[in-house]
Amino acid sequence: MKLEGWLAFGAHSDDVEIGMSGSIANHTANGGSVTICDLTQAELSSNGTVERRKEEAKKAADVLGVTERLNLGLPDRGLFLKEDHIASIVTVIRRVKPDSIFVPYPKDRHPDHGNCSILVEEAAFSAGVKNVVDPERLPPHRVKNIYFYFINGFHKPHLLVDISSVFEKKVAALNCYESQFVKNDESFATPLVNGYIESVSAREKMFGFEAGVAYAEGFITKKPYLLKTL
């Protein structure tokens, strides 16, 4: 059986890895395709540079077996509900034709994460409307599901995915972002350089504990989740 094609959006490279890289590693290991689209180049990040972040993002994608990684180059701290921003995301959705889309859970301390979620939801709806014309004039594509992953904070998920067998890959993907998560003499003091990977690991361990497995990732969905049988 052919697995779904996934398209995961983040405001910055490393957002997707923080929230769902274990699920991605599971999916690609079983033959599923995953495209990651970062909306910005994270040019306003307190640590690292745009070029280094691109290198780190490529390394992380390789670790996870990602099919393709895109970057729309939208302005960091400037992700607002603008027609051109929506149109560029519509083009990505129509070109990739994913079955499911993943976005950050909007209740997050970083405004860009919530704004990314709003923008992609708007674009996902428009992508399925025949008379909405995107810059490349691609045919409409309707996404089956939108799931919300967690970046910062601890929220109550609607569903959990067991990532126990690929947890080390998640950690490896996060460790690719040395400029963000490794503290050195030149690091600016942000929450990310103060044991952030450990806090993410602790969250996934807590989710796993609730499900009776070692590690799990949590997701929110606005649609009921259909099972063939209880």
N, C-alpha and C positions, 0 to 999 in steps of 0.2 A: 504494500500500500504506500502510495506516494505521500510523504509528509508535507505539511503546510509550508508555504514560503512566508518568512517573517521579515518585517521592516521595523527596526527599532530606532527611535529618534531620541536624541539628547540635545540639551542646549550647548553642552561642551563635551569634548572628548573626555572620557572617564565616567560620565554620568551613567551611560548604559552598562559599563562594566561594574560599577558600584551596585546597581539595582538588579541586574539579571544575567550577569556573565555565566553563572553556573547553568542556568536554563539554556543559554545559547550553546554552551559547550555540549550539553546533553543532546540538543537538537541537531547540531552539525555532526556529532559523532554517529548519529543514527541516519545520516544522509539528508537531513533537512537543510534548506538554504536560508541564510540570514544576511540581510543587508543592514548596515548601520549608517545612519545619516546624522552627522553633527551639524547643528544649525549655525554655530559660530566657530571662529578660530580661537576663542578664549583669549583674545588679545589683551584683555584687561586683567588677566590673572595676576595675582600678587607675586607668584613664583613661576620660574620657567620663561620660555619664549615661544612664540608661535611655531617656529621651525622645530624646536625640540619637542613640542607637544604633538606635532604631526608625526614625528618619528616614533614617539611613544605610542600614539594611537595605532600606527601600523603594526608595531610589535605586538600590541595587545590583540589586535584583530587576527594576526597570524596564530597566536596562542590558541584562540577560540575557534579557528577554522572558519572565520567569517568569509562569505562569498565576495562581498564588495563593501568598501567604506567610502562614504561620500561626505563632503563638507560644503554647505551652501554659502558660507562666508557672510552670513547676516551679522549685524553689529552686536558685539558683546555688550550686555546691559542695554540693548536697544531692541529687544524682541517684543514688539508691540503689534497689536491687531491692525496690520496694514495690508492693503490689497496686494501689493507686490510681494510681501512676505508669504502670504497665503498662496499666491499663484506659483511661487517657486517650489513650495512644498507639494502642491497639487501635481506639478510636473513630475516630481520624484515618485509619488504614489502611482501615477498612471504609467510611468516607465517601468517601475519594479513590479507592479501588479501583485502586491502581497495578499495573502489570505488574512493575515492578522498584523495589526500595528501595535507597537508598544511605546508608551510615553511616560514621562515622570508623573508621579502622583502630585497633583497641584498643591496640596497642603505641605509646603516645604519652606524652610527658612530662606532659601535663595529665590528671589522673584523671577529670575530667568527660567527656573525649572517649572514654575507654575505657568508662566507665559508660553513656554514651549508647548506645554500640554494643551493650552487653549488654542494656540495657532494650529497645531496638528489636528485637533478635533474639527476645527473649522475647515481645514483643507481636506480632511478625509470625507466630510460630507460633500463638499464641492466637487471632489474628484469623481463622485458617482453621478453627478448631474450632467446630463448630455449637453445642455446649452451653455455650460460654463466652459469658456475657452482658456486654456493655459498657454504660456508663451511658445510651447512647441506644438500646440494644436493636436495633442494626443487624444485618442478615444477615451471615453469615461471608464472608470474602474471603481467598482463598489467593494469596499473592505468588509469582510465578514465580522471581524471582532476587533475591539480596541481594549487593550489591557494597560493598567497603570502599575508601574513598578516604583519601589521606594528608593530614594537616595538618602536624604537626611531624616533622622527621627525614627521612631518606632510606632507603627500604625497597626491597626487590626486588619489583617488581610481577609479577603473573601475566599481565596484559594492559595494553597501552598504547593510548591514543586520540590520534590526531593532532589537535592543536588549533592548528596553525600559522596557519590562515586566520582564526582568531578570537582569537588570543593577545592582541591589543590590547584586546579586550572584557574578557578576564580581568583585565588590568591596570586597566582603567577601573572594573570592579566592585570591585576591591580598594581603589582610590583613593577610592571613596565613603566608606570608613571612616577618615576623617581623624582622628577621636578616638583611633583605635587605632594607626595606622601613621605618623602625621606627628608628629614631635618638635617641641615648642615649649617656652617657658619654664616652663609649668605641668605639663608631662608628667612622670609618674612613670617612673623608669627600668625599663622592662620589655623583654623580648627583642623585642617587636613594634615598638618605636620605634627600633630600631637596624638599619635596612636589611632589614627582614623581607620586604617585597615583592620586593626584589632577590634575596633568598635563595630565595624560592619560584620566581621566574623562572629562576634558575640551575638549580634542580632540574628544572623542566619542560624546560629546554634540554638537560640531561644525558639525560633520558628520550628526548627527541627524537633526540639523537645516536645512542642505542642502536638506534633504529628507522629511522634514515636520513631523518628529517624535522627541521624547525626546532624545533618544540616539541610535547611530548606530556604527557598526564596518565596516572598509573599507578593501577591498581586491583588489589585482591586479591579472589578469589572462592573459596568453599569447594567449589563444584561444578565438575566438568569443563566446559570450554568447548567446545561442539559446533560444528564446521564442516562444511559440506556437502562440501568437498573441501580437501585440503591445498594 
